[in-house]
Amino acid sequence: MVFAEADLTRDAFLGGRVMAWQPKSGYRAATDPVLLAAAVDAHDGEPVLELGCGVGVASLCLAVRVPGLVLTGVERQPDYADLARRNAGAAMQVVTADLTALPADLRQLSFDHVIANPPYYSANGGTPAQDAGREKALREDTPLAQWIGIASRRLKPKGWLTMIHSADRVPDLLAALTPDFGAISLRPLVPRTGRAATRVLIRARKGARAPFCLLAPLVLHDGPAHVADRDDFSAPARAVLRDAAAIGWT
């Protein structure tokens, strides 16, 4: 399907530095792609591949913080890929393809960074979303280990994979990363002080042998509970989400 204009919203990210068209219903980018972009330690001129780019928010947020990157996004849903092209303009090449069947010309390329926000929910768990696009974006079809294997094949030696995922999938992430990657660092994302992590940022270096590092969590919200209809992001989270600050790995 192709989204009608009446079915779209144009939403602001990074305090309006990125404006992105996305569907009113279906999968909608929120904070996760912004957090993912903030965790990518890229440098001017480096090629970056985003697997499952949706409407392109993560890559475009990364481009705000690190100008001069060579960005490529892969998205299997044609209507979302079309929105990513509209949002990106000349800033990113968007390829409509399933990541398990990348075009031959893309398979000839290698990248300094691969980034991804894979579906969080397992194939058989939970209640399916009513919207087909949202279901495809959130429900795992391609196994997580295959996402990581494909990322490894597209990375240069010593290239970096950076991902955001659900905290309950950490065992699966570590198991899939171990054969090809080292220097694995994990930063929990905690909704509030004293709460369990719900998301994690994880990065790993292809062919590295440095030990695993568990970093201090990033606490996203102030206070023990949400008590009013207002922005209660913590100061570090607000710096990332509003001002394009980086999330470090030290």
Secondary structure as UniProt FT lines:
FT   HELIX           5..7
FT   STRAND          8..13
FT   HELIX           14..16
FT   STRAND          18..23
FT   HELIX           32..38
FT   TURN            44..45
FT   STRAND          47..51
FT   TURN            54..55
FT   HELIX           57..65
FT   TURN            67..68
FT   STRAND          70..75
FT   HELIX           78..88
FT   HELIX           89..91
FT   STRAND          92..96
FT   HELIX           99..101
FT   HELIX           104..107
FT   STRAND          111..116
FT   TURN            123..124
FT   HELIX           132..138
FT   HELIX           144..154
FT   STRAND          155..166
FT   HELIX           167..169
FT   HELIX           170..177
FT   TURN            178..180
FT   STRAND          181..190
FT   TURN            193..194
FT   STRAND          199..206
FT   STRAND          213..214
FT   STRAND          218..219
FT   HELIX           235..243
//
